[in-house]
């Protein structure tokens, strides 16, 4: 929630819109969400201010999918269950799905 409040109050909307307008914003958002340890409920507290500031919905969804699927605690847990190669395939697949979903939503709604 604190990060969402900072995004809403301290980060200029024009800067967020400029950064989010970059064609690489979607995959970078998926990668940026990955190291965050945030539950889905907490991720909504970050996603809502991003949408309010004008970040395209696809970019926000890529961030949410990356953060929910490839968080560090998830990777630590899965590292105990899977070989390293399978763990890398899992992380790349989740980021790729988030990126594909993000580009698709941006195509439909932006």
Backbone as XML, in Angstrom:
<?xml version="1.0"?>
<chain id="A" units="angstrom">
  <residue number="1" name="UNK">
    <atom name="N" x="0.817" y="-1.190" z="0.000"/>
    <atom name="CA" x="0.000" y="0.000" z="0.000"/>
    <atom name="C" x="0.864" y="1.258" z="0.000"/>
  </residue>
  <residue number="2" name="UNK">
    <atom name="N" x="1.992" y="1.194" z="0.691"/>
    <atom name="CA" x="2.872" y="2.353" z="0.746"/>
    <atom name="C" x="3.420" y="2.682" z="-0.633"/>
  </residue>
  <residue number="3" name="UNK">
    <atom name="N" x="3.815" y="1.638" z="-1.363"/>
    <atom name="CA" x="4.328" y="1.861" z="-2.712"/>
    <atom name="C" x="3.246" y="2.454" z="-3.606"/>
  </residue>
  <residue number="4" name="UNK">
    <atom name="N" x="2.020" y="1.987" z="-3.469"/>
    <atom name="CA" x="0.911" y="2.548" z="-4.237"/>
    <atom name="C" x="0.670" y="4.008" z="-3.902"/>
  </residue>
  <residue number="5" name="UNK">
    <atom name="N" x="0.766" y="4.354" z="-2.617"/>
    <atom name="CA" x="0.587" y="5.752" z="-2.214"/>
    <atom name="C" x="1.705" y="6.626" z="-2.763"/>
  </residue>
  <residue number="6" name="UNK">
    <atom name="N" x="2.931" y="6.112" z="-2.768"/>
    <atom name="CA" x="4.048" y="6.873" z="-3.336"/>
    <atom name="C" x="3.862" y="7.093" z="-4.833"/>
  </residue>
  <residue number="7" name="UNK">
    <atom name="N" x="3.419" y="6.058" z="-5.529"/>
    <atom name="CA" x="3.187" y="6.187" z="-6.971"/>
    <atom name="C" x="2.127" y="7.243" z="-7.229"/>
  </residue>
  <residue number="8" name="UNK">
    <atom name="N" x="1.068" y="7.195" z="-6.437"/>
    <atom name="CA" x="-0.045" y="8.123" z="-6.648"/>
    <atom name="C" x="0.332" y="9.562" z="-6.306"/>
  </residue>
  <residue number="9" name="UNK">
    <atom name="N" x="1.103" y="9.747" z="-5.238"/>
    <atom name="CA" x="1.364" y="11.106" z="-4.778"/>
    <atom name="C" x="2.684" y="11.713" z="-5.203"/>
  </residue>
  <residue number="10" name="UNK">
    <atom name="N" x="3.716" y="10.897" z="-5.379"/>
    <atom name="CA" x="5.047" y="11.451" z="-5.589"/>
    <atom name="C" x="5.559" y="11.348" z="-7.022"/>
  </residue>
  <residue number="11" name="UNK">
    <atom name="N" x="5.037" y="10.416" z="-7.786"/>
    <atom name="CA" x="5.531" y="10.226" z="-9.153"/>
    <atom name="C" x="4.626" y="10.993" z="-10.113"/>
  </residue>
  <residue number="12" name="UNK">
    <atom name="N" x="5.189" y="11.898" z="-10.906"/>
    <atom name="CA" x="4.360" y="12.670" z="-11.845"/>
    <atom name="C" x="3.707" y="11.767" z="-12.898"/>
  </residue>
  <residue number="13" name="UNK">
    <atom name="N" x="2.437" y="12.015" z="-13.153"/>
    <atom name="CA" x="1.696" y="11.222" z="-14.142"/>
    <atom name="C" x="2.326" y="11.340" z="-15.520"/>
  </residue>
  <residue number="14" name="UNK">
    <atom name="N" x="2.833" y="12.509" z="-15.863"/>
    <atom name="CA" x="3.438" y="12.691" z="-17.186"/>
    <atom name="C" x="4.668" y="11.805" z="-17.352"/>
  </residue>
  <residue number="15" name="UNK">
    <atom name="N" x="5.447" y="11.638" z="-16.289"/>
    <atom name="CA" x="6.624" y="10.780" z="-16.373"/>
    <atom name="C" x="6.214" y="9.319" z="-16.544"/>
  </residue>
  <residue number="16" name="UNK">
    <atom name="N" x="5.217" y="8.880" z="-15.762"/>
    <atom name="CA" x="4.740" y="7.500" z="-15.888"/>
    <atom name="C" x="4.197" y="7.228" z="-17.283"/>
  </residue>
  <residue number="17" name="UNK">
    <atom name="N" x="3.444" y="8.175" z="-17.840"/>
    <atom name="CA" x="2.884" y="7.991" z="-19.177"/>
    <atom name="C" x="3.982" y="7.944" z="-20.227"/>
  </residue>
  <residue number="18" name="UNK">
    <atom name="N" x="5.023" y="8.744" z="-20.054"/>
    <atom name="CA" x="6.133" y="8.740" z="-21.003"/>
    <atom name="C" x="6.877" y="7.404" z="-20.952"/>
  </residue>
  <residue number="19" name="UNK">
    <atom name="N" x="7.154" y="6.921" z="-19.760"/>
    <atom name="CA" x="7.859" y="5.649" z="-19.605"/>
    <atom name="C" x="6.991" y="4.500" z="-20.113"/>
  </residue>
  <residue number="20" name="UNK">
    <atom name="N" x="5.707" y="4.525" z="-19.787"/>
    <atom name="CA" x="4.809" y="3.447" z="-20.195"/>
    <atom name="C" x="4.531" y="3.469" z="-21.692"/>
  </residue>
  <residue number="21" name="UNK">
    <atom name="N" x="4.784" y="4.585" z="-22.361"/>
    <atom name="CA" x="4.577" y="4.667" z="-23.798"/>
    <atom name="C" x="5.679" y="4.013" z="-24.605"/>
  </residue>
  <residue number="22" name="UNK">
    <atom name="N" x="6.771" y="3.649" z="-23.955"/>
    <atom name="CA" x="7.880" y="2.976" z="-24.612"/>
    <atom name="C" x="7.443" y="1.568" z="-25.032"/>
  </residue>
  <residue number="23" name="UNK">
    <atom name="N" x="7.782" y="1.121" z="-26.249"/>
    <atom name="CA" x="7.386" y="-0.231" z="-26.677"/>
    <atom name="C" x="7.945" y="-1.347" z="-25.784"/>
  </residue>
  <residue number="24" name="UNK">
    <atom name="N" x="9.048" y="-1.094" z="-25.098"/>
    <atom name="CA" x="9.616" y="-2.110" z="-24.212"/>
    <atom name="C" x="9.043" y="-2.049" z="-22.799"/>
  </residue>
  <residue number="25" name="UNK">
    <atom name="N" x="8.071" y="-1.180" z="-22.573"/>
    <atom name="CA" x="7.516" y="-1.015" z="-21.233"/>
    <atom name="C" x="6.838" y="-2.281" z="-20.732"/>
  </residue>
  <residue number="26" name="UNK">
    <atom name="N" x="6.183" y="-3.018" z="-21.616"/>
    <atom name="CA" x="5.451" y="-4.212" z="-21.177"/>
    <atom name="C" x="6.406" y="-5.294" z="-20.662"/>
  </residue>
  <residue number="27" name="UNK">
    <atom name="N" x="7.408" y="-5.723" z="-21.439"/>
    <atom name="CA" x="8.300" y="-6.745" z="-20.874"/>
    <atom name="C" x="9.108" y="-6.237" z="-19.677"/>
  </residue>
  <residue number="28" name="UNK">
    <atom name="N" x="9.460" y="-4.963" z="-19.683"/>
    <atom name="CA" x="10.184" y="-4.416" z="-18.534"/>
    <atom name="C" x="9.304" y="-4.381" z="-17.287"/>
  </residue>
  <residue number="29" name="UNK">
    <atom name="N" x="8.013" y="-4.135" z="-17.473"/>
    <atom name="CA" x="7.086" y="-4.153" z="-16.337"/>
    <atom name="C" x="6.966" y="-5.566" z="-15.772"/>
  </residue>
  <residue number="30" name="UNK">
    <atom name="N" x="6.903" y="-6.563" z="-16.652"/>
    <atom name="CA" x="6.831" y="-7.953" z="-16.191"/>
    <atom name="C" x="8.088" y="-8.325" z="-15.410"/>
  </residue>
  <residue number="31" name="UNK">
    <atom name="N" x="9.234" y="-7.874" z="-15.880"/>
    <atom name="CA" x="10.491" y="-8.149" z="-15.173"/>
    <atom name="C" x="10.597" y="-7.350" z="-13.880"/>
  </residue>
  <residue number="32" name="UNK">
    <atom name="N" x="10.086" y="-6.124" z="-13.878"/>
    <atom name="CA" x="10.155" y="-5.280" z="-12.681"/>
    <atom name="C" x="9.282" y="-5.833" z="-11.560"/>
  </residue>
  <residue number="33" name="UNK">
    <atom name="N" x="8.179" y="-6.448" z="-11.915"/>
    <atom name="CA" x="7.308" y="-7.019" z="-10.897"/>
    <atom name="C" x="7.869" y="-8.283" z="-10.274"/>
  </residue>
  <residue number="34" name="UNK">
    <atom name="N" x="8.756" y="-8.957" z="-10.993"/>
    <atom name="CA" x="9.258" y="-10.255" z="-10.546"/>
    <atom name="C" x="9.948" y="-10.226" z="-9.178"/>
  </residue>
  <residue number="35" name="UNK">
    <atom name="N" x="10.840" y="-9.292" z="-8.879"/>
    <atom name="CA" x="11.521" y="-9.371" z="-7.577"/>
    <atom name="C" x="10.674" y="-8.897" z="-6.392"/>
  </residue>
  <residue number="36" name="UNK">
    <atom name="N" x="9.506" y="-8.339" z="-6.649"/>
    <atom name="CA" x="8.674" y="-7.848" z="-5.550"/>
    <atom name="C" x="8.034" y="-9.012" z="-4.809"/>
  </residue>
  <residue number="37" name="UNK">
    <atom name="N" x="8.025" y="-8.930" z="-3.502"/>
    <atom name="CA" x="7.312" y="-9.913" z="-2.703"/>
    <atom name="C" x="6.021" y="-9.256" z="-2.235"/>
  </residue>
  <residue number="38" name="UNK">
    <atom name="N" x="5.001" y="-9.390" z="-3.045"/>
    <atom name="CA" x="3.720" y="-8.755" z="-2.760"/>
    <atom name="C" x="2.623" y="-9.764" z="-3.062"/>
  </residue>
  <residue number="39" name="UNK">
    <atom name="N" x="1.647" y="-9.867" z="-2.166"/>
    <atom name="CA" x="0.504" y="-10.732" z="-2.423"/>
    <atom name="C" x="-0.362" y="-10.112" z="-3.514"/>
  </residue>
  <residue number="40" name="UNK">
    <atom name="N" x="-1.313" y="-10.878" z="-4.009"/>
    <atom name="CA" x="-2.196" y="-10.344" z="-5.049"/>
    <atom name="C" x="-2.979" y="-9.139" z="-4.532"/>
  </residue>
  <residue number="41" name="UNK">
    <atom name="N" x="-3.408" y="-9.181" z="-3.281"/>
    <atom name="CA" x="-4.134" y="-8.037" z="-2.722"/>
    <atom name="C" x="-3.226" y="-6.812" z="-2.649"/>
  </residue>
  <residue number="42" name="UNK">
    <atom name="N" x="-1.994" y="-7.012" z="-2.267"/>
    <atom name="CA" x="-1.043" y="-5.908" z="-2.229"/>
    <atom name="C" x="-0.707" y="-5.396" z="-3.611"/>
  </residue>
  <residue number="43" name="UNK">
    <atom name="N" x="-0.680" y="-6.299" z="-4.581"/>
    <atom name="CA" x="-0.384" y="-5.908" z="-5.955"/>
    <atom name="C" x="-1.488" y="-5.003" z="-6.504"/>
  </residue>
  <residue number="44" name="UNK">
    <atom name="N" x="-2.718" y="-5.229" z="-6.081"/>
    <atom name="CA" x="-3.816" y="-4.353" z="-6.517"/>
    <atom name="C" x="-3.630" y="-2.941" z="-5.979"/>
  </residue>
  <residue number="45" name="UNK">
    <atom name="N" x="-3.058" y="-2.828" z="-4.773"/>
    <atom name="CA" x="-2.771" y="-1.514" z="-4.208"/>
    <atom name="C" x="-1.703" y="-0.760" z="-4.982"/>
  </residue>
  <residue number="46" name="UNK">
    <atom name="N" x="-0.885" y="-1.481" z="-5.730"/>
    <atom name="CA" x="0.114" y="-0.853" z="-6.592"/>
    <atom name="C" x="-0.464" y="-0.616" z="-7.981"/>
  </residue>
  <residue number="47" name="UNK">
    <atom name="N" x="-1.249" y="-1.572" z="-8.477"/>
    <atom name="CA" x="-1.783" y="-1.490" z="-9.842"/>
    <atom name="C" x="-2.799" y="-0.359" z="-10.003"/>
  </residue>
  <residue number="48" name="UNK">
    <atom name="N" x="-3.653" y="-0.163" z="-9.015"/>
    <atom name="CA" x="-4.696" y="0.863" z="-9.132"/>
    <atom name="C" x="-4.121" y="2.268" z="-9.328"/>
  </residue>
  <residue number="49" name="UNK">
    <atom name="N" x="-3.120" y="2.692" z="-8.545"/>
    <atom name="CA" x="-2.544" y="4.023" z="-8.802"/>
    <atom name="C" x="-1.858" y="4.120" z="-10.161"/>
  </residue>
  <residue number="50" name="UNK">
    <atom name="N" x="-1.263" y="3.019" z="-10.627"/>
    <atom name="CA" x="-0.643" y="3.051" z="-11.956"/>
    <atom name="C" x="-1.685" y="3.318" z="-13.034"/>
  </residue>
  <residue number="51" name="UNK">
    <atom name="N" x="-2.820" y="2.628" z="-12.945"/>
    <atom name="CA" x="-3.901" y="2.845" z="-13.918"/>
    <atom name="C" x="-4.448" y="4.260" z="-13.779"/>
  </residue>
  <residue number="52" name="UNK">
    <atom name="N" x="-4.615" y="4.729" z="-12.541"/>
    <atom name="CA" x="-5.105" y="6.096" z="-12.315"/>
    <atom name="C" x="-4.164" y="7.152" z="-12.895"/>
  </residue>
  <residue number="53" name="UNK">
    <atom name="N" x="-2.870" y="6.854" z="-12.919"/>
    <atom name="CA" x="-1.884" y="7.804" z="-13.445"/>
    <atom name="C" x="-1.756" y="7.717" z="-14.962"/>
  </residue>
  <residue number="54" name="UNK">
    <atom name="N" x="-2.494" y="6.823" z="-15.594"/>
    <atom name="CA" x="-2.491" y="6.768" z="-17.051"/>
    <atom name="C" x="-1.608" y="5.703" z="-17.669"/>
  </residue>
  <residue number="55" name="UNK">
    <atom name="N" x="-1.077" y="4.790" z="-16.868"/>
    <atom name="CA" x="-0.287" y="3.693" z="-17.418"/>
    <atom name="C" x="-1.251" y="2.729" z="-18.110"/>
  </residue>
  <residue number="56" name="UNK">
    <atom name="N" x="-0.945" y="2.296" z="-19.338"/>
    <atom name="CA" x="-1.856" y="1.389" z="-20.050"/>
    <atom name="C" x="-2.115" y="0.106" z="-19.255"/>
  </residue>
  <residue number="57" name="UNK">
    <atom name="N" x="-3.335" y="-0.398" z="-19.373"/>
    <atom name="CA" x="-3.761" y="-1.557" z="-18.594"/>
    <atom name="C" x="-2.908" y="-2.788" z="-18.880"/>
  </residue>
  <residue number="58" name="UNK">
    <atom name="N" x="-2.478" y="-2.964" z="-20.117"/>
    <atom name="CA" x="-1.643" y="-4.116" z="-20.450"/>
    <atom name="C" x="-0.303" y="-4.083" z="-19.744"/>
  </residue>
  <residue number="59" name="UNK">
    <atom name="N" x="0.271" y="-2.907" z="-19.625"/>
    <atom name="CA" x="1.546" y="-2.755" z="-18.926"/>
    <atom name="C" x="1.374" y="-3.064" z="-17.443"/>
  </residue>
  <residue number="60" name="UNK">
    <atom name="N" x="0.273" y="-2.621" z="-16.875"/>
    <atom name="CA" x="-0.009" y="-2.894" z="-15.463"/>
    <atom name="C" x="-0.241" y="-4.387" z="-15.242"/>
  </residue>
  <residue number="61" name="UNK">
    <atom name="N" x="-0.981" y="-5.033" z="-16.137"/>
    <atom name="CA" x="-1.243" y="-6.468" z="-16.004"/>
    <atom name="C" x="0.053" y="-7.262" z="-16.124"/>
  </residue>
  <residue number="62" name="UNK">
    <atom name="N" x="0.945" y="-6.863" z="-17.031"/>
    <atom name="CA" x="2.239" y="-7.540" z="-17.149"/>
    <atom name="C" x="3.017" y="-7.425" z="-15.837"/>
  </residue>
  <residue number="63" name="UNK">
    <atom name="N" x="2.959" y="-6.266" z="-15.214"/>
    <atom name="CA" x="3.612" y="-6.046" z="-13.923"/>
    <atom name="C" x="3.014" y="-6.959" z="-12.850"/>
  </residue>
  <residue number="64" name="UNK">
    <atom name="N" x="1.696" y="-7.062" z="-12.826"/>
    <atom name="CA" x="1.011" y="-7.889" z="-11.830"/>
    <atom name="C" x="1.336" y="-9.366" z="-12.035"/>
  </residue>
  <residue number="65" name="UNK">
    <atom name="N" x="1.284" y="-9.835" z="-13.279"/>
    <atom name="CA" x="1.568" y="-11.248" z="-13.555"/>
    <atom name="C" x="3.019" y="-11.576" z="-13.203"/>
  </residue>
  <residue number="66" name="UNK">
    <atom name="N" x="3.936" y="-10.697" z="-13.580"/>
    <atom name="CA" x="5.338" y="-10.927" z="-13.237"/>
    <atom name="C" x="5.558" y="-10.958" z="-11.737"/>
  </residue>
  <residue number="67" name="UNK">
    <atom name="N" x="4.924" y="-10.042" z="-11.033"/>
    <atom name="CA" x="5.082" y="-9.979" z="-9.584"/>
    <atom name="C" x="4.448" y="-11.147" z="-8.860"/>
  </residue>
  <residue number="68" name="UNK">
    <atom name="N" x="3.312" y="-11.598" z="-9.337"/>
    <atom name="CA" x="2.620" y="-12.699" z="-8.671"/>
    <atom name="C" x="3.255" y="-14.050" z="-8.992"/>
  </residue>
  <residue number="69" name="UNK">
    <atom name="N" x="3.731" y="-14.212" z="-10.216"/>
    <atom name="CA" x="4.210" y="-15.521" z="-10.638"/>
    <atom name="C" x="5.673" y="-15.791" z="-10.382"/>
  </residue>
  <residue number="70" name="UNK">
    <atom name="N" x="6.497" y="-14.763" z="-10.378"/>
    <atom name="CA" x="7.945" y="-14.971" z="-10.290"/>
    <atom name="C" x="8.524" y="-14.224" z="-9.091"/>
  </residue>
  <residue number="71" name="UNK">
    <atom name="N" x="7.792" y="-14.157" z="-8.016"/>
    <atom name="CA" x="8.331" y="-13.480" z="-6.837"/>
    <atom name="C" x="9.464" y="-14.316" z="-6.237"/>
  </residue>
  <residue number="72" name="UNK">
    <atom name="N" x="10.327" y="-13.672" z="-5.520"/>
    <atom name="CA" x="11.487" y="-14.351" z="-4.940"/>
    <atom name="C" x="11.077" y="-15.493" z="-3.999"/>
  </residue>
  <residue number="73" name="UNK">
    <atom name="N" x="10.081" y="-15.320" z="-3.123"/>
    <atom name="CA" x="9.668" y="-16.457" z="-2.286"/>
    <atom name="C" x="9.152" y="-17.643" z="-3.114"/>
  </residue>
  <residue number="74" name="UNK">
    <atom name="N" x="8.425" y="-17.365" z="-4.200"/>
    <atom name="CA" x="7.980" y="-18.459" z="-5.066"/>
    <atom name="C" x="9.168" y="-19.206" z="-5.640"/>
  </residue>
  <residue number="75" name="UNK">
    <atom name="N" x="10.162" y="-18.463" z="-6.105"/>
    <atom name="CA" x="11.337" y="-19.099" z="-6.699"/>
    <atom name="C" x="12.127" y="-19.900" z="-5.665"/>
  </residue>
  <residue number="76" name="UNK">
    <atom name="N" x="12.210" y="-19.403" z="-4.443"/>
    <atom name="CA" x="12.910" y="-20.149" z="-3.391"/>
    <atom name="C" x="12.194" y="-21.463" z="-3.107"/>
  </residue>
  <residue number="77" name="UNK">
    <atom name="N" x="10.883" y="-21.408" z="-3.001"/>
    <atom name="CA" x="10.107" y="-22.621" z="-2.756"/>
    <atom name="C" x="10.232" y="-23.600" z="-3.920"/>
  </residue>
  <residue number="78" name="UNK">
    <atom name="N" x="10.069" y="-23.098" z="-5.131"/>
    <atom name="CA" x="10.138" y="-23.969" z="-6.302"/>
    <atom name="C" x="11.545" y="-24.509" z="-6.527"/>
  </residue>
  <residue number="79" name="UNK">
    <atom name="N" x="12.564" y="-23.804" z="-6.066"/>
    <atom name="CA" x="13.940" y="-24.276" z="-6.194"/>
    <atom name="C" x="14.158" y="-25.571" z="-5.412"/>
  </residue>
  <residue number="80" name="UNK">
    <atom name="N" x="13.405" y="-25.744" z="-4.345"/>
    <atom name="CA" x="13.510" y="-26.978" z="-3.555"/>
    <atom name="C" x="12.790" y="-28.143" z="-4.227"/>
  </residue>
  <residue number="81" name="UNK">
    <atom name="N" x="11.877" y="-27.835" z="-5.143"/>
    <atom name="CA" x="11.096" y="-28.882" z="-5.795"/>
    <atom name="C" x="11.597" y="-29.236" z="-7.189"/>
  </residue>
  <residue number="82" name="UNK">
    <atom name="N" x="12.160" y="-28.261" z="-7.895"/>
    <atom name="CA" x="12.527" y="-28.451" z="-9.297"/>
    <atom name="C" x="14.026" y="-28.305" z="-9.501"/>
  </residue>
  <residue number="83" name="UNK">
    <atom name="N" x="14.482" y="-28.875" z="-10.609"/>
    <atom name="CA" x="15.856" y="-28.632" z="-11.032"/>
    <atom name="C" x="15.977" y="-27.179" z="-11.479"/>
  </residue>
  <residue number="84" name="UNK">
    <atom name="N" x="17.202" y="-26.690" z="-11.494"/>
    <atom name="CA" x="17.457" y="-25.289" z="-11.867"/>
    <atom name="C" x="16.936" y="-24.989" z="-13.272"/>
  </residue>
  <residue number="85" name="UNK">
    <atom name="N" x="17.137" y="-25.909" z="-14.216"/>
    <atom name="CA" x="16.707" y="-25.682" z="-15.596"/>
    <atom name="C" x="15.184" y="-25.500" z="-15.668"/>
  </residue>
  <residue number="86" name="UNK">
    <atom name="N" x="14.442" y="-26.325" z="-14.949"/>
    <atom name="CA" x="12.985" y="-26.209" z="-14.949"/>
    <atom name="C" x="12.535" y="-24.910" z="-14.282"/>
  </residue>
  <residue number="87" name="UNK">
    <atom name="N" x="13.255" y="-24.483" z="-13.270"/>
    <atom name="CA" x="12.940" y="-23.222" z="-12.598"/>
    <atom name="C" x="13.118" y="-22.038" z="-13.545"/>
  </residue>
  <residue number="88" name="UNK">
    <atom name="N" x="14.176" y="-22.067" z="-14.339"/>
    <atom name="CA" x="14.408" y="-21.004" z="-15.325"/>
    <atom name="C" x="13.313" y="-21.024" z="-16.381"/>
  </residue>
  <residue number="89" name="UNK">
    <atom name="N" x="12.929" y="-22.213" z="-16.840"/>
    <atom name="CA" x="11.846" y="-22.324" z="-17.829"/>
    <atom name="C" x="10.550" y="-21.764" z="-17.249"/>
  </residue>
  <residue number="90" name="UNK">
    <atom name="N" x="10.277" y="-22.073" z="-15.989"/>
    <atom name="CA" x="9.080" y="-21.548" z="-15.328"/>
    <atom name="C" x="9.093" y="-20.020" z="-15.298"/>
  </residue>
  <residue number="91" name="UNK">
    <atom name="N" x="10.202" y="-19.433" z="-14.859"/>
    <atom name="CA" x="10.289" y="-17.975" z="-14.748"/>
    <atom name="C" x="10.159" y="-17.309" z="-16.111"/>
  </residue>
  <residue number="92" name="UNK">
    <atom name="N" x="10.838" y="-17.843" z="-17.104"/>
    <atom name="CA" x="10.758" y="-17.272" z="-18.457"/>
    <atom name="C" x="9.344" y="-17.400" z="-19.002"/>
  </residue>
  <residue number="93" name="UNK">
    <atom name="N" x="8.690" y="-18.525" z="-18.739"/>
    <atom name="CA" x="7.324" y="-18.728" z="-19.222"/>
    <atom name="C" x="6.358" y="-17.740" z="-18.581"/>
  </residue>
  <residue number="94" name="UNK">
    <atom name="N" x="6.466" y="-17.535" z="-17.286"/>
    <atom name="CA" x="5.568" y="-16.592" z="-16.608"/>
    <atom name="C" x="5.775" y="-15.178" z="-17.130"/>
  </residue>
  <residue number="95" name="UNK">
    <atom name="N" x="7.025" y="-14.762" z="-17.293"/>
    <atom name="CA" x="7.297" y="-13.419" z="-17.822"/>
    <atom name="C" x="6.798" y="-13.309" z="-19.263"/>
  </residue>
  <residue number="96" name="UNK">
    <atom name="N" x="6.969" y="-14.369" z="-20.055"/>
    <atom name="CA" x="6.487" y="-14.353" z="-21.444"/>
    <atom name="C" x="4.965" y="-14.276" z="-21.501"/>
  </residue>
  <residue number="97" name="UNK">
    <atom name="N" x="4.290" y="-14.993" z="-20.624"/>
    <atom name="CA" x="2.822" y="-14.934" z="-20.589"/>
    <atom name="C" x="2.367" y="-13.537" z="-20.173"/>
  </residue>
  <residue number="98" name="UNK">
    <atom name="N" x="2.993" y="-12.968" z="-19.162"/>
    <atom name="CA" x="2.647" y="-11.607" z="-18.745"/>
    <atom name="C" x="2.879" y="-10.598" z="-19.854"/>
  </residue>
  <residue number="99" name="UNK">
    <atom name="N" x="3.988" y="-10.756" z="-20.571"/>
    <atom name="CA" x="4.309" y="-9.847" z="-21.671"/>
    <atom name="C" x="3.305" y="-9.987" z="-22.805"/>
  </residue>
  <residue number="100" name="UNK">
    <atom name="N" x="2.981" y="-11.221" z="-23.172"/>
    <atom name="CA" x="2.008" y="-11.458" z="-24.246"/>
    <atom name="C" x="0.639" y="-10.916" z="-23.870"/>
  </residue>
  <residue number="101" name="UNK">
    <atom name="N" x="0.220" y="-11.185" z="-22.652"/>
    <atom name="CA" x="-1.067" y="-10.677" z="-22.176"/>
    <atom name="C" x="-1.070" y="-9.151" z="-22.159"/>
  </residue>
  <residue number="102" name="UNK">
    <atom name="N" x="0.023" y="-8.561" z="-21.718"/>
    <atom name="CA" x="0.124" y="-7.100" z="-21.676"/>
    <atom name="C" x="0.037" y="-6.469" z="-23.049"/>
  </residue>
  <residue number="103" name="UNK">
    <atom name="N" x="0.798" y="-7.006" z="-24.010"/>
    <atom name="CA" x="0.729" y="-6.475" z="-25.373"/>
    <atom name="C" x="-0.669" y="-6.655" z="-25.957"/>
  </residue>
  <residue number="104" name="UNK">
    <atom name="N" x="-1.286" y="-7.803" z="-25.692"/>
    <atom name="CA" x="-2.637" y="-8.043" z="-26.203"/>
    <atom name="C" x="-3.650" y="-7.057" z="-25.645"/>
  </residue>
  <residue number="105" name="UNK">
    <atom name="N" x="-3.593" y="-6.820" z="-24.340"/>
    <atom name="CA" x="-4.525" y="-5.866" z="-23.731"/>
    <atom name="C" x="-4.260" y="-4.443" z="-24.199"/>
  </residue>
  <residue number="106" name="UNK">
    <atom name="N" x="-2.997" y="-4.092" z="-24.352"/>
    <atom name="CA" x="-2.694" y="-2.755" z="-24.879"/>
    <atom name="C" x="-3.196" y="-2.607" z="-26.306"/>
  </residue>
  <residue number="107" name="UNK">
    <atom name="N" x="-3.105" y="-3.667" z="-27.089"/>
    <atom name="CA" x="-3.611" y="-3.623" z="-28.466"/>
    <atom name="C" x="-5.123" y="-3.430" z="-28.477"/>
  </residue>
  <residue number="108" name="UNK">
    <atom name="N" x="-5.815" y="-4.105" z="-27.572"/>
    <atom name="CA" x="-7.279" y="-4.023" z="-27.535"/>
    <atom name="C" x="-7.798" y="-2.716" z="-26.941"/>
  </residue>
  <residue number="109" name="UNK">
    <atom name="N" x="-7.121" y="-2.187" z="-25.932"/>
    <atom name="CA" x="-7.691" y="-1.075" z="-25.177"/>
    <atom name="C" x="-6.959" y="0.256" z="-25.305"/>
  </residue>
  <residue number="110" name="UNK">
    <atom name="N" x="-5.827" y="0.294" z="-25.977"/>
    <atom name="CA" x="-5.093" y="1.561" z="-26.082"/>
    <atom name="C" x="-5.106" y="2.038" z="-27.510"/>
  </residue>
</chain>
